Amino acid sequence: MKNIAIRASSKPFIDRQKFPYGFKKSGDFSISEAELLSAYGRTLLALEKGELSPESEEEQHFVAFISGRVEAASPVERAWAKYVKLARGKKHFYTLHSSASNQSDYDDDYSDDEFDVA
């Protein structure tokens, strides 16, 4: 891994709400992505929120990336983009049945009157 010019935080970054078993055990991140998020996540979150000012060129690029002015250029930025998508994005759930709200559309088409047996 190349030398990263982003400040590493003293404590590892953990998101217990979205990834209760950690980034490595979530199955969503590679080992290197999980290590990058753990090592630099607190700094990246503080840069994103504006709590920290960027000190290096790489941190300035990250702030530009977060604001949408440039594309992700480093593994750290790609890992953060993946984290944001998974942690803050909308979850999609799929079911085998139609929802109860859709069932009312079908109830009018079928009634018990059609099947009267006399």
Secondary structure, 3 states (H helix, E strand, C coil): CCCCCCCCCCCCCCCCCCCCCCHHHHCCCCHHHHHHHHHHHHHHHHHHHCCCCCCCHHHHHHHHHHCCCCCCCCHHHHHHHHHHHHHHCCCCCCCCCCCHHHHHHHHCCCCHHHHCCC
